[in-house]
Amino acid sequence: EAMVHRRVLVDDGRGVAEPLNETEFVTPYVGPDAGTYGRHYGRGLVTRGKHFLLFGAPDNAARQWRPLADAVYMPLQPFFAGAGAQPGRGGSLARALPPNVQIVTLEVWDDRRTLLRLAHQFGLGEDVELSKPASVNLADLFAGRTVVSADERGLAVSIAREEVLKRRVSWRTDGDAGRDASEKHPDGGASDLQVTLGPLQIRTFLVEFATESGPAAPVVV
């Protein structure tokens, strides 16, 4: 059973003290006349959605629906060039990422740094193999470009990774053997750019590339 949208015309006694009647217009919940608070009128809202039904063994179901969910959420974007344009070919990555890792952000941050976010696609225990931690070497990840430093930041980039760890609440559960290898992060040096991501972890970096002689290869995916 899949519910896309729920609408009832009378209060169902579930706690909101009004019908779940979403309409095109609604009067404010403030003002001198309490009798008009939250009056719904106009056409009823209609919500439409798509459902993707997959069949497979439970042990490897996640390796089907996880990539599909990402593809539906962030579909490929077509771009068109004018007559006479010479579109580039190939990609910016020197090699493929691990099958359970994806780039979720790659954009210019300032005149010398690029914002890079890497994400582990699978949750803990969702897949025998793909839920395991995955490692990526940032130093030679991009074709034609060399990463010389990677400043790890919080998800919003506003604070350093070290500050994130200081603020983190230290949760402990039964069977917790301590923090996993994904807590190790680059110190900004080119000798330590190996990044490990745990299940569903997102890691954020401000990456600086080496200065190239001649035109630098653009960093796009």
C-alpha positions, -999 to +999 in steps of 0.1 A: +000+000+000+014+034-010-002+067+000+009+097-021-015+122-006-041+121+022-071+144+024-101+142+047-130+167+049-138+161+086-116+161+117-104+125+122-096+130+158-059+124+153-047+155+171-046+185+147-082+196+156-091+203+120-097+183+088-066+175+066-082+194+038-054+210+019-068+235-006-055+262-029-062+289-002-064+291+036-072+320+059-047+330+086-047+314+120-044+349+136-067+379+137-098+393+156-123+367+143-114+333+157-143+318+137-124+322+104-091+308+116-077+283+091-107+282+068-098+262+037-113+272+003-106+269-034-096+238-053-083+208-034-046+201-038-037+171-058-003+155-053+011+131-079+042+110-077+060+081-092+066+047-076+093+023-087+087-013-078+118-035-078+119-073-073+150-090-060+165-109-031+166-090+002+203-095+006+211-074-025+180-052-028+199-021-017+223-023-046+193-018-069+172+008-051+200+030-037+215+039-071+180+042-086+169+066-059+200+088-066+193+087-103+157+097-099+166+125-075+195+139-096+189+129-132+214+136-159+210+172-173+212+177-210+231+207-223+231+221-259+257+242-277+253+265-306+264+258-342+301+254-346+308+246-309+333+219-301+320+200-271+345+183-248+346+146-246+353+123-216+351+130-180+372+147-153+379+116-132+412+097-138+395+065-127+361+053-115+351+058-079+343+027-057+309+014-065+295+026-032+309+062-034+296+092-053+305+128-058+275+149-045+292+184-048+319+196-071+320+234-076+344+263-075+347+278-040+372+307-046+401+316-069+422+287-057+400+261-041+372+237-052+345+224-030+342+186-030+318+164-012+320+126-013+292+104-001+289+067+008+257+055-008+249+025+014+237+022+050+251-001+077+241-037+069+222-030+037+246-050+015+272-076+024+299-059+003+287-024-006+280-014+031+317-018+039+339+014+043+353+026+010+386+045+004+394+072-023+427+087-030+422+124-037+457+131-049+452+117-084+414+114-085+410+140-113+424+136-148+450+162-157+450+178-122+469+171-091+455+177-056+481+192-033+459+198-002+425+190+011+411+209+040+383+189+055+353+209+067+319+203+083+290+195+060+281+232+056+318+242+051+315+268+078+337+251+104+368+228+103+365+191+108+383+193+141+356+216+154+329+192+142+346+164+162+348+187+193+310+194+191+299+159+184+279+142+211+297+110+221+270+083+217+278+048+228+257+018+221+259-019+229+286-035+209+302-002+199+339-008+194+348+029+190+351+051+160+357+035+127+385+042+102+364+069+085+373+093+114+408+096+100+410+125+077+437+144+057+458+169+075+461+190+044+494+175+032+498+158-002+512+127+016+479+120+033+450+123+009+435+089+013+399+093+024+378+066+040+340+068+042+318+047+064+282+037+056+261+068+045+289+092+055+294+124+037+328+141+038+334+177+027+367+191+015+381+224+001+406+210-024+435+229-039+451+218-071+487+221-082+495+251-105+497+237-140+519+251-167+496+261-196+458+259-196+445+239-166+421+211-173+386+221-162+372+202-133+337+190-142+318+158-138 
